[in-house]
Amino acid sequence: MAKDKKKKGAELSAEELEALEVSGPPRLRTKYDDEIRKGFAEKFGISNRMAQPRLEKITINVNVGRHLDGTKVPQNVKGQVLDTLTKISSQKPVMIAAKKSVSNFKVREGYETAAMVTLRRDRMWHFLDRMIHLVSPRIKDFRGLPPKAFDRQGNYSFGLTEQGVFPEINMAEATFTHGMNINLTFSNSSPEKSRYVLDELGWPFRKPEQKKGKPAAAKA
């Protein structure tokens, strides 16, 4: 019975997912290698594993440029953003300085403008698992993530409006609300190929809305 529950995935609690993270290889990576690759080969005619799409990294970015006070980001803002990224990624984030000034976005060259963390290998797969099964169901009025947010290389990007959707974050301790941008980087891919892989992994894409109109008359 426990085996069946683990296969479903969406029913796993935060504690069960955490236990899986320390008990063995990431289950989504195992699913990709053991099941999805075979289906991909049949659908796209690419059986060579080296030529199939590969999820390389997941990048999480929080823009702090709007909080810039003079030449620096206030310590309380910087501290909270770095703490958030550390908790949701289990990895140490870094501050990024702007390479050029953009007045419309209040970005000044050389000043810290964002905090970022890049996940690879097991941590990347564990984060993806939690994003699918724990985070997305906690998003208010969630109807799915946009299905067309791919670039030409098949990389997928989306944004979250607040950090509280992550179960690791206690909003009672937060001094302000901030969102973040999350980017999934693929190699050997295209929008169609990446969409197939994410679909098979259980990615919560938004379902197309049905067109309004009169129902078709039933045939006699």
Secondary structure, DSSP 8 states (H G I E B T S, - for coil): -HHHHHHH-TT--HHHHHHHHHHSS-HHHHHIIIIIHHHHHHHHS---GGGS-EEEEEEEEEE-GGG-BTTB--HHHHHHHHHHHHHHHSS--EEEE-SS-BGGGTB-TTSEEEEEEEE-HHHHHHHHHHIIIIIGGGSTT---B-TT-B-TT--EEEEES-GGGSTT--GGG-SS---EEEEEEEES--HHHHHHHHHHHT--B-------S-------
